[in-house]
């Protein structure tokens, strides 16, 4: 985790990262800001997501009583691929339909409110 926090577009020495995580100040104030506001939350989120994925895999294998129960076997990755393909290919259609939908919503919700005032 220390290595993950120290590497990036701004290289921060591991000693300063350790000092910052133990409550001391780093050599530069900007490093403190980068560590606390950007890199530490990213590392914590990565750890929590990894824990969640491992628990979901364990539950999936337990639920189906199959040690090989993976997302490929159950068709989950195929469904996810279909969703991504639908979004990517439907983006052009969405750009045409969204303005019409938006103005229809304004007509339904905004105009009755406008008439009250």
C-alpha positions in Angstrom: 0.0 0.0 0.0 2.9 2.4 0.7 4.3 1.7 -2.7 0.9 2.4 -4.3 0.5 5.7 -2.5 4.1 6.8 -3.3 4.0 6.1 -7.1 2.2 8.4 -9.5 2.6 11.5 -11.6 4.2 13.1 -8.5 6.7 10.7 -7.0 6.6 10.8 -3.2 9.3 9.1 -1.2 8.1 6.1 0.9 9.5 7.7 4.0 7.3 10.7 3.6 4.3 8.6 2.9 4.9 6.6 6.1 5.4 9.8 8.1 2.2 11.2 6.7 0.2 8.0 7.5 1.6 8.0 11.1 0.4 11.6 11.7 3.6 13.5 11.0 4.1 16.0 8.2 5.9 15.2 5.0 8.8 17.2 3.6 6.4 19.2 1.4 2.9 20.4 2.2 1.7 19.5 -1.3 2.6 15.9 -0.7 0.4 15.9 2.4 -2.5 17.2 0.3 -1.9 14.7 -2.5 -1.7 11.7 -0.1 -4.6 12.6 2.1 -7.0 13.8 -0.6 -6.2 11.7 -3.6 -4.0 8.6 -3.1 -5.1 7.3 0.3 -8.9 7.3 -0.7 -7.9 5.6 -4.0 -6.0 2.9 -2.1 -8.7 2.3 0.4 -11.3 2.0 -2.3 -9.2 -0.5 -4.2 -8.8 -2.6 -1.0 -12.6 -2.5 -0.3 -13.5 -3.3 -3.9 -11.1 -6.3 -3.9 -12.6 -7.5 -0.7 -16.1 -7.2 -2.1 -15.2 -9.1 -5.3 -13.6 -11.9 -3.3 -16.6 -12.2 -1.0 -19.0 -12.2 -4.0 -17.0 -14.9 -5.7 -17.1 -17.0 -2.5 -20.8 -16.5 -2.1 -21.4 -17.4 -5.8 -19.4 -20.6 -5.4 -21.2 -21.5 -2.2 -24.7 -20.7 -3.6 -24.2 -22.9 -6.6 -22.2 -25.6 -4.7 -19.7 -25.5 -7.5 -16.1 -24.7 -6.9 -15.8 -23.7 -10.6 -18.8 -21.4 -10.6 -17.4 -18.3 -12.3 -19.0 -15.5 -14.1 -18.2 -17.1 -17.5 -19.9 -20.3 -16.5 -23.1 -18.6 -15.3 -23.3 -16.2 -18.2 -22.8 -13.0 -16.2 -19.9 -11.8 -18.3 -22.0 -12.3 -21.5 -24.8 -10.2 -20.0 -22.3 -7.5 -19.0 -20.8 -7.6 -22.5 -24.3 -7.1 -24.0 -24.9 -4.2 -21.7 -21.6 -2.5 -22.7 -22.3 -3.1 -26.4 -25.8 -1.7 -26.1 -24.5 1.4 -24.4 -21.6 1.9 -26.9 -23.6 1.2 -30.0 -26.7 3.1 -28.7 -24.8 6.3 -27.9 -25.5 7.8 -31.3 -29.2 6.9 -31.0 -29.2 8.4 -27.5 -27.8 11.7 -28.8 -30.8 11.9 -31.1 -33.5 10.8 -28.7 -32.3 12.5 -25.5 -33.1 16.1 -26.5 -36.6 15.0 -27.5 -37.1 13.2 -24.2 -35.7 16.2 -22.3 -38.1 18.7 -23.9 -41.0 16.3 -23.3 -40.1 16.1 -19.6 -40.0 19.9 -19.5 -43.4 20.0 -21.1 -44.8 17.6 -18.6 -43.3 19.0 -15.4 -42.2 22.6 -16.0 -45.2 24.0 -17.9 -47.8 23.1 -15.2 -45.6 24.7 -12.6 -45.1 27.7 -14.8 -48.9 28.2 -15.2 -49.3 28.2 -11.4 -47.1 31.3 -11.1 
